Amino acid sequence: MTDRASSPSRSLVVVTAGLGVPSSTRLLADRLAAATERHLADAGIDARVEVVELRDHAQDLTNHLLTGFPSPKLQAVIDAVLAADGLIAVSPIFSASYSGLFKLFFDVVERDGLAGKPTLIAATGGTPRHSLAIEHAIRPLFAYLNATVVATGVYAAAEDWGTGGVAADGGLVERIDRAADELAAAIAAREHQPVADPFADPVPFEGAALPARTRTEAGPRTRPDLAPPGSGAA
Amino acid sequence: MQFGVFSVGDVTPDPTTGRAPTEAERIQAMVTIALKVEEVGLDVFASGEHHNPPFVPSSPTTMLGYIAARTERLILSTATTLITTNDPVKIAEDYAMLQHLAGGRVDLMLGRGNTGPVYPWFGQDIRNGIALAYEHYGLLHRLWREDVVDWEGKLRTPLTAFTAVPRPLDGVPPFVWHGSIRSPEIAEQAAYYGDGFFHNNIFWPADHVRRMVDLYRRRFEHYGHGPASHAIVGLGGQVFMRDNSQEAIREFRPYFDHAPVYGGGPSLEDYMEQTPLTVGSPQQVIDRTLGFRDVVGNYQRQLFLLDHAGLPLPIVLEQIDMLGELVVPVLRREFANGRPTDVPDAPLHPRVAASRELEASPA
């Protein structure tokens, strides 16, 4: 047994774009989070799990898009995602891709915010015929964001919820467990990354990647005929 | 402390009538606004610079030169001058010329511009935005301080034995503010040179403004220009006033709801809560503006944006009258209250400073 008091802890943020209440997308998100928590515990790591329902922020996301800045409530969510040691992102598949709400959120998370972050991607849909949307739509999005996406993406079609966890091609429960195992391993293998604060640690002007330029070593040269009155230049 | 008005120069239809001013009307309106700003006793008028519709002010020194000829005390400035896509040599020449014509009543605010296509239209690349701001200003700074410049950079053709004419009036370059909403690199640049830093303060939550200005003040001190409290800070602000707040909100709401910058987004009430936008009575504007000092410390310049979102000129002029009669006199008194005597004012050209002293001295 690991001593809880001394066991390391990692934050796991679950972003779900499900719309209904209850939502099968949320159901899948919760199962993935619980499985990841279990695998982290097996590795002696405490997980602090925070679930974000994007539906609760739909209005603020639109406002952010239009005004260029987030409401305080949305800022808190973005900050949680940026600071997280691991991310589970789950979207319903609409019209052969992630939902607009899901994309809206990742559009307003800053470009480098997910770089290197262990991430599990998952989706739900009415029919298994859309399962590859994970690979052709969601995975490229997170590849662009430089997230470290685990190999197994989990797709749950309506019929998967009736398989009892066992199916010829690997049931939903097994896929959830495999993906969660991969995510927990990726989280465990990575140090906690503090979020850089550009205001606390500015890039010094002298050290900035400036274009090379020549400087006047001996100070300004002055043309006497142009010297301002009283400047002392002869 | 200085108070003034800045104009973006947008041509926006009045949402209550659907009518947009012509370019000719809008240009004249900007001039009329500037003259009004001086008439009511405010200190500064600043023009935007844009190179695409629906904006008119592509040539700020032409307009400011005309305004200079028709005013006596007004400080002429910009919000902002594009340091990225303008040739720094032309900025050095144009603003030195303006400075001579206006008897020193000139400063300018540098900004990068965020309209992607403007960069290639002027032979630049928006991905070099910060590098352009750094390199171009490095050259501009030298052109105004060294009579003969040899220079080589990466983003502009080299110069050998170049002298920018006219030289700054009496050898004193125009004071420069660096404006940025979200880039700490620009606050750092302003601090490095000991120049002013301006936060337009109208799109962002107060906490963000605080962090930008804190960074600038801290680094200003780091670079040896004096204590952080002596750094030169300017803020934007956006107000609409009527005698009582219900009236102000009722009249401004259609303009807010259709404004290009926030229309279709948050409610007016949410926006007022999350940003410095103030729609209400003159007293509410006074209280809110005085609160800016709690965010950024004692500061030197407050500019208001009034002529936007399609508001017709007569209403804008009324707003300036209210600022001049009811708001700014109180702000001058209250901001002076408790302001440590060592906090400097925004630098003025020595000629302007001398004439102000003459005015202030008893006859």
Interface residues (C-beta under 8 A of the other chain):
Chain A: T62 N63 L66 T67 G68 F69 S71 P72 Q75 P198 F199 P202 V203 P204 F205 E206 A208 A209 L210 P211 A212 R213 T214 T216 P220 R221 T222 R223 L226 A227 P228 P229 G230 S231
Chain B: I130 A131 Y134 E135 G138 L139 R142 R145 E146 D147 V148 V149 D150 W151 E152 G153 K154 L155 T163 R167 P168 D170 G171 V172 P184 E185 A187 E188 Q189 A191 Y192 F203 W204 P205 H208 R211 M212 D214 L215 R219 Y223 V261 Y262 G263 G264 G265 P266 D270 Y271 Q274 T275
